[in-house]
Amino acid sequence: MTTPPIVLVHGVGLDLTMWDLIASELEASRQVIRYDLIGHGSTPPLTERQLTLDDLIDQLLDVIEESGHPAPDVCGLSIGGLIAMATAARHPDRVGRLVLLNTVFDRTVEQISGARARLELTEREGLGPIADLAIDRWFTAEWQRLHPERVAAIRTCLTGNDLDAYVQAYRVFVEGDPLMPEAVANITAPTIAITGELDPGSTPAMSHALAASIPNATAVILPAVHHLPPIEAPGLCATALLNALPV
C-alpha cells in the first residue's frame, strides 16, 4: 500500500517555513505537504468578513482533497493542532493518522484569560511586543543566545504579518473549538499528542488529557523542550514524528 502523505499545519503568526528544519528528514521516506494558513505567508487574508475556525477547517479539507489521497496523515502545531483536531472530529474519514503537536486542550479559565490578554496586547500595541513576548515564552535566554539566526527568522516572520489577519487568527486560537472537549470522542484516527516538557501553554497535562480522551491515542512528552519543537529541537521533533507515523 502506498504510504500516505503527511500534511503539516503551522502555528499562528508563522508560515510553512516553520517546518524547514525537519522537512528533509520527513521527505526522505514520504511525501510532505505544507501550506500557509489563511492570512499567513503567501495565502491572502479574508477581506469580506472575520476569519472563523470553519474557514480553517475548510482550507485543510481543500489541501487534503488536492493531495490526491483520501485520508492523508495530518500533523498540526498549536493553532494547526486545533485545526487538525477539529477536522478529524468533524470529518473522521478524511484523516488517516493524527499528530497533535503542542496543541491546547480543555484550557482552564486562567489559561484562556492569559491568551486573551496577549490578544488584547497585540490589538493595543501591534506585533512587535507580542513577538518579543512569544520568543521569550518559547525559548530560554541561553537558547536564544546560541541560535540568533533562528530567533531573528521567527521575529521577522511574526512582525511581518498583517496585523488584522494575525488578530483574526489569534482570536480563533483563543476562542478555540466550541465543540471541544467532547468532540474528541468522534476522532477515529490513531492519534499521538506530542508536546514539550516545558511548554507553558500547550502543556504536558493537556497532551495526557488528549491521550485519555481520544479513543486510540497516546501522549509523548519531549524532554527540555518548549512550544516550537520543529525549530528548538528539530532532530528530536523529526524522530518523534517519524516514530508516530511509521511507513
C-alpha positions in Angstrom: 0.0 0.0 0.0 1.3 3.5 -0.9 2.4 5.5 2.1 0.0 8.4 2.7 1.4 11.9 2.5 1.7 13.9 5.7 0.1 17.4 5.8 1.8 19.8 8.1 -0.2 22.7 9.6 1.8 25.5 11.1 1.2 27.8 14.2 -0.4 31.2 14.3 1.8 34.1 13.1 4.2 31.7 11.4 4.1 30.1 8.0 5.1 26.9 6.2 8.8 27.7 6.6 8.3 26.8 10.3 8.9 23.2 9.2 12.1 23.8 7.2 14.5 22.2 9.7 12.6 18.9 9.8 11.2 18.7 6.2 14.1 17.0 4.6 14.2 14.2 7.2 10.5 13.6 6.8 10.7 13.8 3.0 13.3 11.0 2.9 10.5 8.5 3.4 7.2 10.1 2.4 5.5 13.0 0.6 5.2 16.1 2.8 2.6 18.8 2.1 3.0 22.2 3.7 0.7 25.2 3.2 0.2 28.7 4.6 -2.9 29.3 6.7 -5.4 31.9 5.6 -3.8 35.4 6.2 -0.3 33.9 6.6 2.7 33.7 4.3 1.5 33.6 0.7 -2.2 32.9 1.5 -4.2 36.2 1.5 -6.5 37.1 4.4 -10.2 37.2 4.2 -11.4 40.7 3.4 -15.2 40.5 3.4 -15.7 39.0 7.0 -13.9 37.8 10.1 -12.0 34.5 9.9 -13.6 31.5 11.6 -12.4 28.0 12.6 -14.7 26.7 9.9 -12.8 28.6 7.3 -9.5 27.0 8.5 -11.1 23.5 8.6 -12.4 24.0 5.0 -8.9 25.1 3.9 -7.4 22.0 5.4 -10.1 19.9 3.7 -9.1 21.5 0.4 -5.5 20.7 0.9 -6.4 17.1 1.7 -8.5 16.9 -1.5 -5.7 18.3 -3.5 -3.2 15.7 -2.0 -4.8 13.0 -4.1 -5.1 10.7 -1.1 -8.5 10.1 0.5 -7.1 10.3 4.1 -3.5 11.6 4.5 -1.8 11.8 7.8 -2.1 15.3 9.4 0.2 17.0 11.9 -0.7 20.4 13.3 1.1 22.6 15.8 -0.6 25.0 18.2 -3.5 26.5 16.2 -2.5 24.0 13.5 -3.3 21.2 16.0 -6.6 22.9 16.9 -7.5 22.9 13.2 -6.3 19.3 12.6 -8.2 18.1 15.7 -11.4 19.9 14.7 -11.2 18.5 11.2 -10.6 14.9 12.4 -13.6 15.2 14.8 -16.0 16.6 12.1 -14.6 14.6 9.2 -13.1 11.4 10.6 -12.9 9.7 7.2 -10.6 12.4 5.8 -7.7 11.9 8.3 -5.6 8.8 8.3 -3.3 9.3 11.4 -3.2 12.4 13.5 -0.4 14.1 15.3 -1.4 16.9 17.7 1.9 18.8 18.3 1.9 21.3 21.1 -1.9 21.5 21.0 -4.1 23.1 23.6 -7.0 21.2 25.1 -9.6 21.9 27.7 -8.0 25.0 28.9 -8.8 26.5 32.3 -10.4 29.9 32.7 -7.0 31.3 33.8 -5.3 29.8 30.7 -7.9 31.3 28.4 -7.6 34.7 30.2 -3.9 34.7 29.6 -4.4 34.1 25.9 -7.0 36.8 25.7 -4.6 39.2 27.5 -2.0 38.5 24.8 -4.6 39.1 22.1 -5.5 42.5 23.7 -1.8 43.4 23.9 -1.5 42.8 20.1 -4.6 44.8 19.3 -3.4 47.7 21.5 0.4 47.8 20.7 0.9 45.8 17.5 3.1 42.9 16.5 6.4 43.9 18.0 5.6 43.4 21.7 3.8 40.1 21.1 6.7 38.9 19.0 9.2 39.6 21.9 6.8 38.0 24.4 6.3 34.9 22.3 10.0 34.4 21.8 10.7 34.7 25.5 7.9 32.2 26.2 9.1 29.8 23.5 12.8 29.8 24.2 15.3 30.2 27.0 17.7 33.1 27.0 20.6 30.7 26.6 18.9 29.0 23.6 18.3 32.4 22.0 22.0 33.3 22.5 23.1 30.1 20.8 20.6 30.4 17.9 20.4 34.1 17.0 19.6 33.3 13.3 16.5 31.2 14.2 15.3 33.8 16.7 15.7 36.5 14.0 13.8 34.5 11.5 10.9 33.9 13.9 10.8 37.6 14.9 10.8 38.6 11.2 8.0 36.2 10.4 5.8 37.3 13.4 6.3 41.0 12.9 5.8 40.7 9.1 2.2 39.6 9.5 -0.7 41.8 8.5 -1.9 42.9 11.9 -5.6 42.4 11.3 -5.0 39.0 9.8 -2.9 38.0 12.8 -5.5 39.2 15.2 -8.3 37.3 13.5 -6.3 34.1 13.5 -5.2 34.5 17.1 -8.8 35.2 18.1 -9.8 31.8 16.6 -7.0 30.2 18.6 -8.1 32.0 21.8 -11.8 31.1 21.5 -11.0 27.6 20.4 -13.4 24.9 19.1 -16.9 25.2 20.6 -17.4 21.5 20.1 -14.5 20.6 22.4 -13.6 18.9 24.6 -16.5 16.5 24.0 -16.0 16.2 20.2 -12.6 14.4 20.6 -14.6 11.3 21.2 -15.5 11.4 17.4 -11.9 11.1 16.3 -11.2 7.7 14.8 -7.7 8.4 13.5 -4.9 6.8 15.5 -3.5 9.9 17.4 -0.3 10.9 19.0 -0.3 14.0 21.2 3.2 15.4 21.5 4.3 18.5 23.4 7.4 19.9 25.1 8.1 19.2 28.7 8.5 23.0 29.3 5.7 24.3 27.1 3.8 26.8 29.3 0.7 26.9 27.1 0.3 23.6 25.4 1.2 21.7 28.5 2.1 18.0 29.1 -1.1 17.7 31.1 -3.1 18.7 28.0 -1.3 16.1 25.9 -2.0 13.4 28.5 -5.7 14.6 28.7 -5.9 14.3 24.9 -4.5 10.8 25.0 -7.0 9.8 27.7 -10.0 11.4 25.8 -9.4 10.3 22.2 -10.3 6.6 21.6 -7.0 5.5 20.1 -4.4 7.9 21.3 -1.1 8.1 23.2 1.0 11.0 24.6 4.7 11.8 24.0 6.5 14.4 26.0 9.7 15.8 24.6 12.2 16.5 27.4 13.5 20.0 28.0 11.6 21.4 25.0 9.1 24.3 24.9 6.4 25.3 22.3 8.2 25.0 18.9 10.0 21.6 18.7 10.5 21.8 14.9 12.7 24.9 15.5 14.0 24.4 19.0 14.9 20.7 18.7 14.4 19.7 15.1 16.2 16.3 15.4 14.2 15.3 18.4 11.0 16.5 16.7 11.6 14.7 13.4 12.3 11.5 15.3 9.1 11.8 17.3 7.1 12.4 14.1 8.6 9.5 12.3 8.0 7.2 15.2 4.4 8.5 15.4 3.9 7.9 11.7 5.9 4.9 10.7 6.0 4.0 7.0 
